[in-house]
Amino acid sequence: MSEPGFVGFGDCCGFDLYLNKIHNMDKLSFPIYEPAEKKFKITPNLIVFGLWLITITFFWLFDSSFSPNSNFKSYCLTIVFVVTMYFLITSIFSYEPLNGVMNGEIIFEEDKIEINEKVFELKNINKLDFGFGDFYGDRSLASYNFNPSLSQGVGNSVSFTDNTGQTHKIYFKLMSRNQYKNLYPFINSAVKIGAMTYYRAIDLIDVENVTKPGN
């Protein structure tokens, strides 16, 4: 270990490797996700909250119709409670519905993006942006949620405008929490060329990971 205030050989090598990882990249590919049109679907949340609403409303409207010795209310509440607990427990271990299809792959290289074999040179695009939303197995911490809590990891996107003025937005899947960090070199290349602004890159990956244009 190097002495305090002195940068040793090992420290230098480690720092150089870190910089090399940020500013040089291998070819990266991710599965493309195509979301389906939004349609009404019956969800566990709808079932649970609907059952409780119907049960409470029914008891309130017809309370006088039940004899004091009737067990009907108890049976109803027991059934609703069991259904509630079932969806609550299964939500912890269940994945969200995909609500779309996986179709092809998007490939990032230092100077281009390839979408299902169609190539876009980085120098010919602008308004490049990323959205990093989740990863496969990411758990939702929403309260009072009976829907599946594990993410499919498809809430990530890249958008850009090509040299014909057409805007593209592609959703893709991340498999782990930090997988997006593999795109740091690509983002730095985009900043250098002018496809992404320096300040937007800072928002995405923090200032210490971004090379300022001209450096």
C-alpha positions in Angstrom: 0.0 0.0 0.0 1.4 3.4 -0.9 2.1 6.0 1.9 -0.4 8.8 2.5 0.1 11.6 0.0 2.1 9.4 -2.3 0.6 7.8 -5.4 2.1 4.3 -5.8 2.5 2.2 -9.0 -0.6 0.1 -8.1 -2.7 3.2 -7.5 -1.7 4.6 -10.9 -2.5 1.4 -12.7 -5.9 1.1 -11.0 -6.8 4.7 -11.9 -5.6 4.2 -15.5 -7.7 1.0 -15.9 -10.7 2.9 -14.5 -10.2 5.8 -17.1 -9.7 3.2 -19.8 -13.0 1.5 -19.0 -14.9 4.8 -19.1 -13.4 6.1 -22.3 -13.0 2.9 -24.4 -15.7 0.5 -25.2 -16.4 -2.9 -26.7 -19.4 -3.5 -28.9 -22.6 -3.7 -26.7 -25.9 -5.3 -27.6 -29.2 -5.2 -25.9 -32.6 -6.8 -26.7 -35.1 -4.4 -28.2 -38.5 -4.1 -26.6 -41.6 -3.0 -28.6 -44.4 -2.0 -26.3 -48.0 -3.0 -27.2 -50.8 -0.6 -27.5 -52.3 0.2 -24.1 -55.5 -1.7 -23.5 -57.7 -2.2 -20.5 -56.6 -5.2 -18.5 -57.8 -6.8 -15.3 -54.9 -6.5 -12.8 -54.5 -7.9 -9.3 -54.9 -4.3 -8.0 -58.2 -4.0 -9.8 -59.4 -7.3 -8.4 -58.4 -6.6 -4.8 -59.6 -3.1 -4.5 -62.7 -3.9 -6.5 -63.6 -6.8 -4.1 -63.2 -4.6 -1.1 -65.2 -1.8 -2.6 -68.0 -4.2 -3.6 -68.0 -6.0 -0.2 -68.1 -2.8 1.9 -70.7 -1.2 -0.3 -72.9 -4.3 -0.2 -72.7 -4.5 3.6 -73.5 -0.8 4.0 -76.5 -1.0 1.7 -78.0 -4.3 3.0 -76.8 -4.3 6.6 -80.4 -4.5 7.9 -81.1 -7.6 5.9 -78.7 -9.8 7.8 -79.8 -11.5 11.0 -77.6 -10.9 14.1 -76.7 -14.6 14.1 -75.8 -14.8 10.4 -72.2 -15.8 9.5 -72.6 -14.5 6.0 -70.5 -11.4 6.7 -67.7 -13.4 8.2 -67.6 -15.8 5.2 -67.5 -12.9 2.8 -64.7 -11.1 4.6 -62.7 -14.3 5.0 -62.9 -14.9 1.3 -61.9 -11.3 0.4 -59.1 -11.4 3.0 -57.7 -14.7 1.5 -57.8 -13.3 -2.0 -56.0 -10.2 -0.8 -53.2 -12.1 0.9 -52.8 -14.4 -2.1 -52.1 -11.5 -4.4 -50.0 -9.7 -1.8 -47.7 -12.7 -1.4 -47.5 -13.6 -5.0 -46.7 -10.0 -6.0 -43.4 -10.3 -4.2 -42.1 -13.1 -6.4 -43.9 -12.3 -9.7 -42.7 -10.4 -12.7 -44.7 -7.7 -14.4 -46.5 -8.7 -17.6 -44.3 -7.8 -20.6 -47.1 -5.9 -22.4 -45.2 -6.1 -25.7 -42.6 -8.2 -27.5 -38.9 -8.5 -27.7 -37.8 -7.9 -31.3 -34.2 -7.9 -32.4 -31.3 -6.1 -30.9 -29.7 -2.7 -30.7 -25.9 -2.5 -30.8 -23.8 0.4 -29.6 -20.3 0.9 -30.9 -18.0 3.8 -30.2 -19.0 5.6 -33.5 -22.4 4.2 -34.4 -25.7 2.6 -33.4 -27.1 -0.4 -35.2 -30.8 -1.2 -34.9 -31.7 -4.6 -36.3 -28.9 -4.3 -38.8 -29.7 -0.7 -39.8 -26.7 1.5 -39.0 -26.7 5.1 -37.8 -23.3 6.8 -37.7 -22.9 8.8 -34.6 -21.6 11.8 -36.6 -24.8 11.9 -38.5 -27.3 12.0 -35.6 -28.2 14.7 -33.0 -30.5 15.2 -30.0 -29.2 11.9 -28.6 -30.7 11.0 -25.3 -31.0 8.0 -23.0 -33.5 7.0 -20.3 -32.4 4.5 -17.8 -35.5 3.3 -15.9 -35.0 -0.2 -14.5 -33.4 -3.6 -14.9 -34.6 -7.2 -15.0 -35.6 -8.2 -11.5 -35.8 -4.6 -10.2 -38.3 -4.5 -7.4 -41.1 -1.9 -7.2 -41.5 -0.5 -3.7 -44.9 1.0 -4.2 -47.2 0.8 -1.2 -50.6 -0.9 -1.4 -49.6 -2.6 -4.6 -50.9 -6.1 -5.4 -49.5 -6.2 -8.9 -46.3 -8.2 -9.6 -43.4 -6.2 -8.2 -40.5 -7.5 -10.3 -39.6 -5.6 -13.4 -39.0 -7.0 -16.9 -36.2 -4.4 -17.3 -37.6 -2.9 -20.4 -38.1 0.7 -19.2 -34.9 1.9 -20.8 -34.6 3.9 -24.0 -32.4 5.7 -26.5 -33.8 8.5 -28.7 -32.1 10.5 -31.5 -32.8 12.4 -34.7 -31.0 11.1 -37.8 -29.7 13.1 -40.8 -33.0 13.0 -42.6 -34.8 14.6 -39.6 -36.6 11.5 -38.5 -36.8 10.9 -34.8 -36.2 7.4 -33.4 -37.0 6.0 -29.9 -35.9 2.5 -29.1 -36.7 0.7 -25.8 -34.2 -1.9 -24.7 -33.7 -4.4 -21.8 -31.1 -4.1 -19.1 -30.3 -7.3 -17.2 -28.5 -5.8 -14.1 -28.5 -2.6 -12.0 -25.2 -1.2 -13.3 -25.3 -2.5 -16.9 -26.0 1.0 -18.2 -22.5 2.0 -17.0 -21.1 0.0 -20.0 -22.5 2.9 -22.1 -20.3 5.5 -20.5 -17.7 5.4 -23.4 -20.5 5.7 -26.0 -21.9 8.7 -24.2 -18.5 10.3 -24.0 -18.1 9.7 -27.8 -21.5 11.3 -28.4 -20.5 14.4 -26.4 -17.2 14.7 -28.2 -18.9 14.5 -31.6 -21.7 16.8 -30.6 -24.6 14.3 -30.8 -25.3 14.8 -27.1 -24.8 17.9 -25.0 -22.2 17.9 -22.3 -24.8 18.9 -19.6 -27.2 16.2 -20.6 -24.3 13.6 -20.2 -23.7 15.0 -16.7 -27.3 14.4 -15.8 -27.1 10.8 -17.0 -23.7 9.6 -15.7 -22.4 12.4 -13.4 -19.7 15.0 -14.1 -16.7 12.8 -13.0 -17.5 10.3 -15.8 -17.9 12.8 -18.6 -15.0 14.2 -20.7 -15.6 17.8 -21.5 -15.5 18.6 -25.2 -12.1 19.7 -26.4 -10.2 17.7 -23.7 
